[in-house]
């Protein structure tokens, strides 16, 4: 059935309205970031900033957001790499080698997905102290990997179960071991699974605050949410221009990554939905 011109126009107006509604907070943040220090944010033209670019230089120097961005990048990259490797291997073993033990482990991991990560903070903190992992980036990578592992195993096991076992049999005839079969045959086929996992967990790891506030205690090891929180508490609403400029700097990497890989993100989500 062909849609009418009136219905098409209403649909585009509605889409435009939703887009504008979502962009208003970001535009307000950008206006605050570009206002002069002497200007009160509700004075003058609310929609036109002063274009005071020095706010970004001052925010960068005073907030140490550069160090926090580096720490967040290390934690996010290390966590995704570790979880993709171990979660992919575990998902392959569970999907291809059905046994009572594997079913029990898979059910246990699914049950862990129902438990909020903050509940495990106290025993996890004791364990981290014993292995001297408090206030270390590698310790935070281990924490985030442990929290993301159930999701990774679930996604990979679900995707691999949908693949025909003839792929494994053909690889075995060519002399591949199970390890080689996964990396050379199965893993390239399940790129949508990897994309889905990275999309669903990557930004959450980048913005992790609930665990970072306990395990990253020194300012030199803080991630972006911690650095922003400390910087905002320091000024307590007295310098809106610096706080807004710091927030803009913090979200730039996420926006750039999304714009560069938006096709891969959308393809991963759509392929994941079709596969599921």
C-alpha positions in Angstrom: 0.0 0.0 0.0 1.4 3.3 -1.1 1.6 5.9 1.7 0.0 9.3 1.1 2.0 12.5 0.8 0.3 13.8 4.0 1.4 10.8 6.0 5.0 11.1 4.7 5.1 14.8 5.6 3.9 14.2 9.1 6.4 11.4 9.5 9.3 13.7 8.5 8.1 16.5 10.7 7.9 14.1 13.6 11.5 12.8 12.9 12.8 16.4 12.7 11.1 17.3 15.9 12.6 14.3 17.7 16.1 15.2 16.3 15.8 18.8 17.4 14.6 17.7 20.8 17.6 15.5 21.3 20.1 18.1 20.1 18.8 20.9 22.4 20.8 19.7 25.5 24.0 19.4 23.4 23.5 22.9 21.9 22.9 24.3 25.4 26.1 22.6 26.6 28.0 24.1 23.7 26.7 27.6 24.3 27.7 27.4 28.0 31.2 26.2 27.0 31.7 29.2 24.6 30.4 31.9 27.0 32.8 34.4 28.5 33.7 33.8 32.2 32.1 37.1 33.1 28.8 36.3 31.6 26.0 34.7 33.6 24.5 31.9 31.6 20.9 33.3 31.7 21.9 36.8 30.6 21.9 38.1 27.1 20.9 36.0 24.1 20.5 32.5 25.3 21.0 31.0 21.9 24.2 32.9 20.8 27.4 32.2 22.7 30.4 34.6 23.1 32.7 32.2 21.2 35.3 32.4 24.0 37.5 29.6 22.9 40.0 30.0 25.7 37.6 28.1 27.9 38.6 24.8 26.3 42.3 25.5 27.0 41.6 26.4 30.6 39.4 23.4 31.1 42.0 21.1 29.6 44.7 22.4 31.9 42.7 22.6 35.1 40.6 19.4 34.8 43.4 17.0 33.6 40.9 15.5 31.3 43.6 14.4 28.9 45.0 12.0 31.4 41.5 10.7 32.2 40.8 10.2 28.5 44.0 8.2 28.1 43.0 6.0 31.2 39.5 5.5 29.8 41.0 4.5 26.4 43.3 1.9 28.0 40.6 0.5 30.2 38.1 0.3 27.4 40.5 -1.1 24.8 42.0 -3.6 27.2 38.6 -4.8 28.4 37.1 -5.2 24.9 40.2 -7.1 23.7 40.4 -9.4 26.7 36.6 -10.1 26.7 36.3 -10.7 23.0 39.1 -13.2 23.1 38.1 -15.1 26.2 34.3 -14.7 25.7 34.6 -15.8 22.1 36.5 -19.0 23.0 34.1 -19.7 25.9 31.0 -19.2 23.7 32.5 -21.5 21.0 33.1 -24.2 23.5 29.6 -24.0 25.0 27.9 -23.9 21.6 29.9 -26.7 20.0 30.6 -29.1 22.9 27.3 -29.8 24.6 27.7 -31.4 28.0 26.1 -31.1 31.4 29.1 -29.1 32.7 28.9 -26.6 29.8 25.2 -26.2 30.2 25.7 -25.5 33.9 28.4 -22.9 33.2 26.2 -21.2 30.6 23.3 -21.1 33.0 25.5 -19.7 35.7 26.8 -17.0 33.4 23.2 -16.1 32.4 22.3 -15.9 36.1 25.2 -13.5 36.6 23.7 -11.2 34.1 20.7 -10.7 36.4 22.9 -9.5 39.3 23.8 -5.8 39.4 27.6 -5.4 39.4 27.5 -3.0 42.4 26.4 -5.8 44.6 29.8 -7.6 44.2 31.8 -4.5 45.2 32.7 -5.5 48.7 34.0 -9.1 48.0 35.6 -7.8 44.8 37.4 -5.0 46.7 38.8 -7.6 49.2 40.0 -9.7 46.3 41.6 -6.7 44.5 43.5 -5.8 47.6 44.9 -9.3 48.0 46.3 -9.2 44.4 47.5 -5.6 44.7 45.2 -4.4 41.9 43.7 -1.4 43.6 44.4 1.9 41.8 45.8 0.1 38.7 44.6 0.2 35.2 45.1 -3.5 34.7 43.0 -4.2 37.8 40.2 -2.1 36.4 40.5 -4.0 33.1 40.0 -7.2 35.0 37.0 -5.8 36.9 35.3 -4.6 33.7 36.1 -7.8 31.9 34.6 -9.9 34.6 31.4 -7.8 34.5 31.2 -8.0 30.7 32.1 -11.7 30.4 28.5 -13.1 30.8 27.2 -10.8 28.0 30.1 -11.8 25.7 29.6 -15.5 26.2 25.9 -15.2 25.7 26.2 -13.3 22.5 28.9 -15.5 21.0 27.3 -18.7 22.0 24.0 -17.6 20.5 25.6 -16.6 17.2 27.8 -19.7 16.9 24.8 -22.1 17.6 23.1 -20.6 14.5 26.1 -21.6 12.3 26.1 -25.0 10.6 28.5 -27.6 12.1 29.7 -28.4 8.6 32.1 -25.5 8.9 33.8 -27.2 11.8 33.9 -30.5 10.0 35.4 -29.0 6.8 38.1 -27.3 8.9 38.8 -30.5 10.7 39.3 -32.3 7.4 41.8 -29.6 6.4 43.8 -30.4 9.5 42.7 -27.5 11.8 42.6 -28.0 15.5 39.5 -26.7 17.4 41.5 -23.6 18.4 42.5 -23.0 14.7 38.9 -23.7 13.6 37.6 -20.9 15.8 40.0 -18.2 14.8 40.4 -19.1 11.1 36.9 -20.2 10.3 34.3 -19.3 12.9 35.5 -15.9 14.2 35.6 -14.1 10.8 32.0 -15.3 10.2 30.7 -13.9 13.5 31.9 -10.3 13.0 28.3 -9.1 13.7 28.5 -10.7 17.1 31.7 -8.9 17.9 30.2 -5.6 16.6 27.1 -6.2 18.7 29.1 -6.8 21.8 31.4 -3.8 21.3 28.4 -1.5 20.7 26.4 -2.8 23.7 29.4 -2.7 26.2 32.0 -0.3 24.8 30.3 2.9 25.8 29.3 1.5 29.2 32.9 0.6 29.9 34.1 4.0 28.7 31.6 5.7 31.1 32.0 3.4 34.0 31.8 5.2 37.3 30.2 2.7 39.8 33.3 0.5 39.9 36.0 3.1 39.1 35.1 5.2 42.1 36.2 2.3 44.3 39.1 0.8 42.4 40.8 3.9 40.9 41.6 6.1 43.9 44.4 8.4 42.8 43.9 11.3 40.4 46.5 10.0 38.0 44.4 6.8 37.4 41.0 8.4 37.2 38.8 7.8 34.2 36.6 10.4 32.5 33.5 10.1 34.7 35.7 10.4 37.8 37.6 13.4 36.5 34.4 15.2 35.6 32.9 14.5 39.0 35.9 15.8 40.8 36.2 18.8 38.6 32.5 19.7 39.0 32.7 19.3 42.8 35.7 21.6 42.8 33.8 24.5 41.4 30.3 23.5 42.7 28.4 25.4 40.0 30.5 28.6 40.2 32.2 28.3 36.8 29.7 27.0 34.3 31.9 27.8 31.3 34.8 25.6 32.5 32.5 22.7 33.5 30.7 22.8 30.2 33.9 23.1 28.2 35.3 20.0 30.1 32.1 18.1 29.3 32.4 18.9 25.6 36.0 17.8 25.5 35.0 14.5 27.2 32.3 13.6 24.7 34.3 14.5 21.6 36.1 11.1 21.4 32.8 9.2 21.6 31.2 11.4 18.9 34.3 11.0 16.6 34.3 7.2 17.0 30.6 7.0 16.3 30.9 9.2 13.2 33.9 7.2 11.8 32.3 3.8 12.5 28.6 4.6 12.2 28.2 2.2 9.2 29.8 -0.7 11.1 27.7 0.1 14.2 24.4 0.1 12.3 25.4 -3.0 10.3 26.4 -4.8 13.5 23.1 -3.9 15.2 21.0 -4.9 12.2 22.9 -8.1 11.6 22.6 -9.0 15.2 18.9 -8.4 15.2 18.4 -10.6 12.1 20.7 -13.3 13.6 18.9 -13.3 16.9 
